[in-house]
Amino acid sequence: VWLQTGTKLRSDRSDEEGWTKLPDGSILSYDIFSSAGQPSGFAQRYVPSLGIWVDATGGTVPVLSSSAVGYELGPGLRLLDGRVLHLGANQHTGLYYPATNTWTAGPDISDGTSFYGADDSPGAILPNGHVIFAADTPPFIKPTKLFDFNPTTNTISLLSPTITTTNLTNNGAFITRMLVLPTGQVL
């Protein structure tokens, strides 16, 4: 049986947004359409036990998408320390701190010479806490590059050693997928 519950804030429609489960069981959602074109972004959390959405815009929520990148967004990944890394399609990232309901800007997605975006791109958390994710030049312009986020240093770098395949070279990141295997390897 499906029951209607909790109306999202700001008439947010959830299109292109992923939801990230937080340690307390609530669900974090980054509001793309409310955030694009604004000086600061917006986010909200769904609290299942209350059946309501609550504001999650403490601190400065980075703007992670825009009309120029097709209102796309990358994944939100809950890090081993409880924070959430949200990858933007416009090269920016954001870090959400559930304990304080606040955001800070994360590192930009760059290979050292050019900026990239995570437009519908996958990501995976490794057993050591690092995040591997795919990014390209939005919207969906090849080649795809693989990056590593180090949660200890809050830095993003190209995955080393660099992986080059025909699929990565000839396609945008949105067609790639990632799955962490029981061995800790990423398929």
C-alpha atoms as a printed R data frame, in Angstrom:
    type eleno elety resid chain resno      x      y       z
1   ATOM     1    CA   VAL     A     1  0.000  0.000   0.000
2   ATOM     2    CA   TRP     A     2  1.317  3.415  -0.955
3   ATOM     3    CA   LEU     A     3  0.427  6.381   1.234
4   ATOM     4    CA   GLN     A     4  1.142 10.031   0.540
5   ATOM     5    CA   THR     A     5  3.397 11.635   3.118
6   ATOM     6    CA   GLY     A     6  5.326 14.858   3.594
7   ATOM     7    CA   THR     A     7  5.314 17.532   0.915
8   ATOM     8    CA   LYS     A     8  8.775 18.711  -0.116
9   ATOM     9    CA   LEU     A     9  9.793 22.270   0.698
10  ATOM    10    CA   ARG     A    10 10.011 25.053  -1.924
11  ATOM    11    CA   SER     A    11  7.758 23.078  -4.327
12  ATOM    12    CA   ASP     A    12 10.830 20.952  -5.114
13  ATOM    13    CA   ARG     A    13 10.127 18.277  -7.708
14  ATOM    14    CA   SER     A    14 13.034 15.830  -7.127
15  ATOM    15    CA   ASP     A    15 13.839 15.639 -10.851
16  ATOM    16    CA   GLU     A    16 17.563 14.792 -11.322
17  ATOM    17    CA   GLU     A    17 18.082 14.608  -7.543
18  ATOM    18    CA   GLY     A    18 19.428 11.627  -5.688
19  ATOM    19    CA   TRP     A    19 18.564 10.880  -2.092
20  ATOM    20    CA   THR     A    20 21.142  9.911   0.515
21  ATOM    21    CA   LYS     A    21 20.230  7.998   3.665
22  ATOM    22    CA   LEU     A    22 21.749  9.592   6.779
23  ATOM    23    CA   PRO     A    23 22.882  7.819   9.974
24  ATOM    24    CA   ASP     A    24 19.654  8.816  11.799
25  ATOM    25    CA   GLY     A    25 17.480  7.251   9.074
26  ATOM    26    CA   SER     A    26 16.452 10.561   7.501
27  ATOM    27    CA   ILE     A    27 16.955 11.191   3.778
28  ATOM    28    CA   LEU     A    28 18.993 14.113   2.380
29  ATOM    29    CA   SER     A    29 17.952 15.706  -0.921
30  ATOM    30    CA   TYR     A    30 19.814 18.504  -2.715
31  ATOM    31    CA   ASP     A    31 17.357 20.914  -4.398
32  ATOM    32    CA   ILE     A    32 18.666 21.487  -7.928
33  ATOM    33    CA   PHE     A    33 15.915 23.695  -9.294
34  ATOM    34    CA   SER     A    34 15.656 25.896  -6.188
35  ATOM    35    CA   SER     A    35 19.454 26.297  -6.127
36  ATOM    36    CA   ALA     A    36 20.359 26.964  -9.771
37  ATOM    37    CA   GLY     A    37 20.991 30.645 -10.421
38  ATOM    38    CA   GLN     A    38 21.017 31.515  -6.715
39  ATOM    39    CA   PRO     A    39 23.989 32.765  -4.668
40  ATOM    40    CA   SER     A    40 23.557 29.788  -2.319
41  ATOM    41    CA   GLY     A    41 21.984 26.374  -2.724
42  ATOM    42    CA   PHE     A    42 19.163 24.618  -0.902
43  ATOM    43    CA   ALA     A    43 18.667 21.153   0.555
44  ATOM    44    CA   GLN     A    44 16.177 19.309   2.731
45  ATOM    45    CA   ARG     A    45 15.805 16.129   4.750
46  ATOM    46    CA   TYR     A    46 12.866 13.768   4.947
47  ATOM    47    CA   VAL     A    47 12.221 12.486   8.482
48  ATOM    48    CA   PRO     A    48 10.289  9.189   8.094
49  ATOM    49    CA   SER     A    49  9.234  8.945  11.742
50  ATOM    50    CA   LEU     A    50  7.461 12.326  11.433
51  ATOM    51    CA   GLY     A    51  6.469 12.094   7.763
52  ATOM    52    CA   ILE     A    52  7.822 15.580   7.051
53  ATOM    53    CA   TRP     A    53 10.561 17.349   5.107
54  ATOM    54    CA   VAL     A    54 12.761 19.764   7.069
55  ATOM    55    CA   ASP     A    55 15.200 22.402   5.907
56  ATOM    56    CA   ALA     A    56 18.852 21.323   5.561
57  ATOM    57    CA   THR     A    57 20.440 24.599   4.489
58  ATOM    58    CA   GLY     A    58 22.643 25.446   7.465
59  ATOM    59    CA   GLY     A    59 25.999 26.976   6.626
60  ATOM    60    CA   THR     A    60 26.561 27.817   2.984
61  ATOM    61    CA   VAL     A    61 25.065 25.266   0.612
62  ATOM    62    CA   PRO     A    62 27.137 25.251  -2.598
63  ATOM    63    CA   VAL     A    63 25.345 25.680  -5.924
64  ATOM    64    CA   LEU     A    64 26.043 22.362  -7.694
65  ATOM    65    CA   SER     A    65 24.120 22.715 -10.962
66  ATOM    66    CA   SER     A    66 22.725 25.232 -13.436
67  ATOM    67    CA   SER     A    67 20.810 25.520 -16.676
68  ATOM    68    CA   ALA     A    68 24.177 25.625 -18.503
69  ATOM    69    CA   VAL     A    69 24.842 22.012 -17.420
70  ATOM    70    CA   GLY     A    70 21.270 20.844 -18.015
71  ATOM    71    CA   TYR     A    71 20.254 20.900 -14.337
72  ATOM    72    CA   GLU     A    72 22.238 17.704 -13.884
73  ATOM    73    CA   LEU     A    73 23.788 16.462 -10.635
74  ATOM    74    CA   GLY     A    74 26.187 13.760  -9.547
75  ATOM    75    CA   PRO     A    75 25.744 11.380  -6.643
76  ATOM    76    CA   GLY     A    76 25.486 12.114  -2.950
77  ATOM    77    CA   LEU     A    77 27.638  9.642  -1.034
78  ATOM    78    CA   ARG     A    78 27.611  9.108   2.729
79  ATOM    79    CA   LEU     A    79 31.232  8.940   3.817
80  ATOM    80    CA   LEU     A    80 32.449  6.556   6.514
81  ATOM    81    CA   ASP     A    81 32.624  9.450   9.020
82  ATOM    82    CA   GLY     A    82 28.925 10.283   8.429
83  ATOM    83    CA   ARG     A    83 29.391 13.340   6.218
84  ATOM    84    CA   VAL     A    84 27.823 13.427   2.762
85  ATOM    85    CA   LEU     A    85 29.873 14.329  -0.309
86  ATOM    86    CA   HIS     A    86 27.648 15.764  -3.038
87  ATOM    87    CA   LEU     A    87 29.201 15.963  -6.518
88  ATOM    88    CA   GLY     A    88 28.048 18.788  -8.745
89  ATOM    89    CA   ALA     A    89 27.678 18.904 -12.505
90  ATOM    90    CA   ASN     A    90 29.245 22.367 -12.552
91  ATOM    91    CA   GLN     A    91 32.666 21.308 -11.139
92  ATOM    92    CA   HIS     A    92 31.742 22.175  -7.533
93  ATOM    93    CA   THR     A    93 31.181 19.787  -4.650
94  ATOM    94    CA   GLY     A    94 29.573 20.169  -1.258
95  ATOM    95    CA   LEU     A    95 30.017 18.495   2.102
96  ATOM    96    CA   TYR     A    96 26.997 18.053   4.379
97  ATOM    97    CA   TYR     A    97 27.467 17.493   8.118
98  ATOM    98    CA   PRO     A    98 24.359 15.713   9.506
99  ATOM    99    CA   ALA     A    99 25.285 16.256  13.168
100 ATOM   100    CA   THR     A   100 25.121 20.046  12.731
101 ATOM   101    CA   ASN     A   101 22.791 20.228   9.696
102 ATOM   102    CA   THR     A   102 25.380 22.394   7.897
103 ATOM   103    CA   TRP     A   103 27.141 22.514   4.546
104 ATOM   104    CA   THR     A   104 30.545 23.670   3.363
105 ATOM   105    CA   ALA     A   105 32.021 23.919  -0.103
106 ATOM   106    CA   GLY     A   106 34.103 20.895  -1.053
107 ATOM   107    CA   PRO     A   107 36.973 20.818  -3.536
108 ATOM   108    CA   ASP     A   108 36.346 21.527  -7.212
109 ATOM   109    CA   ILE     A   109 36.598 18.645  -9.685
110 ATOM   110    CA   SER     A   110 39.767 19.216 -11.722
111 ATOM   111    CA   ASP     A   111 42.531 17.199 -13.352
112 ATOM   112    CA   GLY     A   112 44.972 20.041 -12.692
113 ATOM   113    CA   THR     A   113 44.400 21.771 -16.035
114 ATOM   114    CA   SER     A   114 40.642 21.569 -16.723
115 ATOM   115    CA   PHE     A   115 37.458 21.422 -14.677
116 ATOM   116    CA   TYR     A   116 34.958 18.555 -14.888
117 ATOM   117    CA   GLY     A   117 31.439 17.877 -13.710
118 ATOM   118    CA   ALA     A   118 29.608 14.863 -12.381
119 ATOM   119    CA   ASP     A   119 26.529 15.055 -14.614
120 ATOM   120    CA   ASP     A   120 24.528 11.880 -13.895
121 ATOM   121    CA   SER     A   121 27.861 10.249 -13.056
122 ATOM   122    CA   PRO     A   122 28.373  7.267 -10.762
123 ATOM   123    CA   GLY     A   123 30.482  7.107  -7.645
124 ATOM   124    CA   ALA     A   124 31.542  4.405  -5.183
125 ATOM   125    CA   ILE     A   125 32.953  4.408  -1.655
126 ATOM   126    CA   LEU     A   126 35.966  2.157  -1.205
127 ATOM   127    CA   PRO     A   127 36.644  0.184   1.998
128 ATOM   128    CA   ASN     A   128 39.383  2.716   2.894
129 ATOM   129    CA   GLY     A   129 36.810  5.552   2.759
130 ATOM   130    CA   HIS     A   130 37.997  7.095  -0.503
131 ATOM   131    CA   VAL     A   131 35.410  7.851  -3.188
132 ATOM   132    CA   ILE     A   132 35.968  6.953  -6.839
133 ATOM   133    CA   PHE     A   133 33.734  8.765  -9.293
134 ATOM   134    CA   ALA     A   134 33.414  9.491 -12.997
135 ATOM   135    CA   ALA     A   135 33.226 12.995 -14.483
136 ATOM   136    CA   ASP     A   136 33.273 14.658 -17.893
137 ATOM   137    CA   THR     A   137 32.811 18.108 -19.411
138 ATOM   138    CA   PRO     A   138 29.115 18.898 -18.908
139 ATOM   139    CA   PRO     A   139 26.774 18.326 -20.411
140 ATOM   140    CA   PHE     A   140 27.871 14.778 -21.262
141 ATOM   141    CA   ILE     A   141 30.938 15.658 -23.349
142 ATOM   142    CA   LYS     A   142 33.598 12.965 -23.675
143 ATOM   143    CA   PRO     A   143 36.090 11.871 -22.520
144 ATOM   144    CA   THR     A   144 35.174 10.517 -19.100
145 ATOM   145    CA   LYS     A   145 37.844 10.655 -16.421
146 ATOM   146    CA   LEU     A   146 37.947  8.836 -13.094
147 ATOM   147    CA   PHE     A   147 38.685 10.788  -9.923
148 ATOM   148    CA   ASP     A   148 39.518  9.997  -6.297
149 ATOM   149    CA   PHE     A   149 38.165 11.978  -3.320
150 ATOM   150    CA   ASN     A   150 40.289 11.609  -0.187
151 ATOM   151    CA   PRO     A   151 38.039 12.287   2.838
152 ATOM   152    CA   THR     A   152 40.986 12.779   5.188
153 ATOM   153    CA   THR     A   153 42.507 15.629   3.170
154 ATOM   154    CA   ASN     A   154 39.257 16.722   1.439
155 ATOM   155    CA   THR     A   155 41.019 16.679  -1.921
156 ATOM   156    CA   ILE     A   156 40.108 15.434  -5.388
157 ATOM   157    CA   SER     A   157 42.692 14.074  -7.810
158 ATOM   158    CA   LEU     A   158 42.757 11.990 -10.964
159 ATOM   159    CA   LEU     A   159 42.592  8.310 -10.167
160 ATOM   160    CA   SER     A   160 46.096  6.898 -10.167
161 ATOM   161    CA   PRO     A   161 47.097  4.949 -12.102
162 ATOM   162    CA   THR     A   162 45.015  6.494 -14.860
163 ATOM   163    CA   ILE     A   163 42.579  4.063 -16.455
164 ATOM   164    CA   THR     A   164 41.966  4.583 -20.157
165 ATOM   165    CA   THR     A   165 39.510  2.464 -22.096
166 ATOM   166    CA   THR     A   166 37.577  2.970 -25.310
167 ATOM   167    CA   ASN     A   167 34.389  3.388 -23.267
168 ATOM   168    CA   LEU     A   168 35.871  6.176 -21.124
169 ATOM   169    CA   THR     A   169 37.520  7.921 -24.070
170 ATOM   170    CA   ASN     A   170 34.498  7.826 -26.364
171 ATOM   171    CA   ASN     A   171 31.596  8.475 -23.983
172 ATOM   172    CA   GLY     A   172 30.244 10.873 -21.411
173 ATOM   173    CA   ALA     A   173 30.278  9.787 -17.773
174 ATOM   174    CA   PHE     A   174 26.525  9.216 -17.516
175 ATOM   175    CA   ILE     A   175 26.703  5.811 -19.227
176 ATOM   176    CA   THR     A   176 29.173  4.395 -16.702
177 ATOM   177    CA   ARG     A   177 28.223  2.451 -13.564
178 ATOM   178    CA   MET     A   178 30.118  1.392 -10.440
179 ATOM   179    CA   LEU     A   179 29.597 -1.457  -8.013
180 ATOM   180    CA   VAL     A   180 31.776 -2.198  -4.996
181 ATOM   181    CA   LEU     A   181 32.409 -5.942  -4.839
182 ATOM   182    CA   PRO     A   182 32.840 -7.934  -1.575
183 ATOM   183    CA   THR     A   183 36.591 -7.955  -2.306
184 ATOM   184    CA   GLY     A   184 36.670 -4.139  -2.095
185 ATOM   185    CA   GLN     A   185 37.318 -3.854  -5.815
186 ATOM   186    CA   VAL     A   186 35.084 -1.674  -7.983
187 ATOM   187    CA   LEU     A   187 33.420 -3.202 -11.031
